[in-house]
Amino acid sequence: MALARRGRPLFAQLKPVCGIGLAGGAISLLAYGLVIWAQAHGDLATVAALRETSILIAALIATLLFHERFGRLRLIAGAVVLAGITVLELASP
């Protein structure tokens, strides 16, 4: 779709960021593979709880690096995520 709309200049626009995009894709694939491996070899509840911490890490990155507000709504959402992780960990034998 982008190629149809922009034509050949699209390739010139993509060239400076192509390496970053490929690196991001490779890291994403590696992360997904690690999650699948952890789910196959570990306790599923523990792995699921650990995965949910990525939401909190993303909120911290948004606040620290991108200067987004960490307002009351994000604080409540973070507390709910932490409560869910705690329940999962306490429920696992």
Secondary structure as UniProt FT lines:
FT   HELIX           2..6
FT   HELIX           9..14
FT   HELIX           15..17
FT   HELIX           18..41
FT   HELIX           44..64
FT   TURN            65..66
FT   HELIX           72..91
//
